[in-house]
Amino acid sequence: MSAQRRAVKGFLALLLVSGVAFAAETPLRREGACDFVIDAAFQDKGGVQYFYALLPSEPSPESDATFLRFRPFDVAGVFSGLSSPPHVVLSRLVYTVEKDASFFSEARARDVGYINAVAKEMDVTRRDDGSFRVGATPSNTFTIEYYDAAKLAAGASSMPAIVRAVELAGMKEAPVSVVFQQNRDFSRVMGMRTADGSFTWTLHFALAPGRTRLVVFTMSYLRTLPPFFLGGARRVFRESTEGARVLIDNLRAYQP
């Protein structure tokens, strides 16, 4: 594989959402707005609903209404500190798994063995400070914060990011847990900057024993897209979903 093609695949890897993907046989439906209504009948058939938008760096993403709704997810204020606007990927994805809500525990969220079983190509290692390092190109560091029901009841549920996530989740029930993943320190590829940061908020809703609905919000700041002759933005969308398909196959096949 050429260096340029590896670079393209590296850029696309930034869009993979931890623990989120599409099964090959799963009905997939793209929705037109980030606050789309959850279709319970479609979900019961194994369907996946999602919203996806790639905002160009110019004009500034700040002019986009959906970006403003997602802005609280950037809890570190990374966007405000950038010298120039990035390309921004926004997504909301809703799907249901036949796993108990207790499956998505803090121990599992931090388990390198589990992470590498689901995201096999990422080559993740855990560092002494509790953060994680992605070895695959472009290498980067990520941290995980886990909020269980007790932490949410004790005040975490009032965090602006969680308030906004619950508001947009479209669920009547409160989440039993929330996982926040922040990726940073992205390496360059072929001398080019790849990304300024990525934020993923995953909410777990217990539907019944052995059945959980996941609502996932992602906001990624990209510096470099594939050139037009390699597919450009359309390729980002196509290959990010294809790569995500592998992740959910691994997630659904995973046995503790």
N, C-alpha and C positions, 0 to 999 in steps of 0.2 A: 504494500500500500504506500502511495507517495506521501511525502511529508505534508503536502497541501491537503490531501484527503484526510490524513490523520488529524490535521488541524480542524477541518470541518467537523469531523466526528466529535472532536473535543468540545467544540462550541455547542454542539447539540446535546452533549452529555450534561451541560449546565441546566437543561430544561427538565431533566428527569426528576420527578418528585419522589422523595423517600417514601416507600411503602405504597405508592400509587401507580397504577398502570391499567392496561386494558387486556382482558383475556381474548385470545384469538377468536373464540366463538361468541363472545359477548356482544349483544346489540349495543351500538354506540350512537349517541345522538348529540350533536353539537347544538348548543342553545345560543340565542342571539344576545343575551344580556347576562351580566354577572349575578343578578338577583332572580334568575329563572326559578319557576315553581317546580318543586320536586314532584315527579310523576310516580306515585306509589305503585301503580299497576305495572309500569315499565320497570321500576326497580325490582319488583317481586319476580319478574321474569329474568332477572340478572342483568338488566340494562344499566348502562353507564351514561350519565348526563354530564356535559361539561361546557364551560365557557372558556374561550381562548382568545387572546388579543395580543398582537405584537405592535407596539407603538414605536414609531420612528423617533430618532433623537431630535429631529427638527420638523415642525416646531416642537418646543419643549413638551414632554409628556404632561407637564403641569396643566396644560390646556385641555386635557382629556378628563371627562367627568368620572370615568371608571377608575382612572389612576388616583383621583382625589379620594374616592371611596376606599381604595386599597391603601392609601398613604399610611394609616395607623399601623399597618403590618410591619413597616420599617421602624422598629422600636429604637434602633440605634441612631436614627436620623442620618443614615448614610447618604441619601440623595441630597440632602441639604449641604453636605460637605464636598460635593463633587464640583470640579472646576468647569465641567461642561456636561450637558444632558446626555445620558446613555440611551440606547434602545431599551425598551422595557417590555418584558413578557408578563402578562397577567393571566391567571387562570383560576377558575373555581371548578371543582370536580366532585361529583356525588356518586357513590356506589355502595353496594351492600355486600358483606361477606358472611359466610356461614362459619363464623368464629365468635366465641364469647367476647364480650367487651374486656374481660379480664386478661385476654390474650395480649392486649396492647398495654402491657405494664411498663413501668419505668425501667425495670431490669432488662426487659426485652429491647426497649428503645435504645439502650446503651450497650447492648450485647454485640460485640464485633462479629461473632460467629453468625448471628442472625442477620446482621446488616450485609455481610458478604454473601450469605446464602441467597438473599433477595436481590442484591445488586452485585452480581458476581464480577462484573467488569470494572468496578470502581476501585478495587484493591484498597480497602479501608483499613487503617491501623489506628489503635487508640494510643494517645500520648499520655505522658505522666501527669499532665495538668488536667486530664479528664476530657480534653477536646479530641477530635478525630482528624486524621489526615487522609485525603483521597489521593492515592498514588497515580491513578489514571490521568491522562492528559485531558484538560489542564489541571494539574494538581491544585488542591485547595484545602483549607482547614474549615471544619464546621463544629459547632457546639450544639448541644441539645438541652432544652429545658422542658421538664415534664411537670404538668399540673394535674394532680389527681382530684377526686371529688372533695377531699378535705381542704386542699389548698385553694380550690375554687370557692368553696364556702367561706374560707377564712379571709377572702379579699381579692384573690387573683382574678376572679370573675369581673372585677371592676376595672381591670387594665384596659386602656383604650383599644388595644389590638384585639383582645378577647371579646370585648363588647361589640366591636364591629364584626368580628367573625361570627358571633352568635346571631347578630342582626341579619347578616347575609346568608346564614346557614339554611334558613327555611324550615327549621325543625321546631315542633312545639315543645319537645322535651329539652332539658338542659343536658349538655355533654357530660359524660362521666369522667372524661379525661381530655386533655389538650396537650399536644406536643408541638414545640416550637423549635425549628432547625434554622440556624443562620450559617450560611457559607460565606467565607471571606478569604483574603490572601490568595487570590487566583494567580497562577503562574502565567507567564507569557508563552505564546506558541508562535514559533518562527519569528520571534521578535515583536509580535503584536499583542497588545493588551486583549484579554479575553472577557473579563467581567469585573464589575466593581462590588458585586454582592448578590446574594439570593436569600429569600426569606420564605419559609414554608410553615404554615399553621395547619395542623391536622386535628380535627375534632372527632371524637368517638361518641356515638350515640347508641345506647343499648336498646335494641328493638324488642328482643326476647332472649331467653337463655340460648346461647349458641348462635346468635345473630346480631350483627353490629353494622350500623351505617356510618360511613366515613365521609366527612365533608372536608375538602382540602383546598386551601388558598395558597397560591404561589405568586410571588413577585420577584423577578430577576432583572438585574441591571447588566445588560450585555454591551460590550464595547465593539465587538467585531462580529459581523454576520458573514456567512458564506458569500463569495462573489457571485454575481448574477449568472456567470457561465457554469456554476456548480449548483444552481437552483435557487440561490438567494433565500428570501423569507419563506417561500413556499416549501423549500427543502427543510428549513428549520421546523416548520409545522409537521411535515410528513414524517421525517425521521425521528422527531421527538416522540410522536405517538407510536411509531414502530418499536422504538427502543423501550418505551414504557410498557408495551405489550409483554415483553420478556419479564419485566419486573413483577407484573401481577401474576403471571404464570408461576413464577418462583414463590411469590407470597402465598398463593392459594395451595401450592403443593407442599409448602413448608410444614413439617411436623416437629414439634419440640422434642 
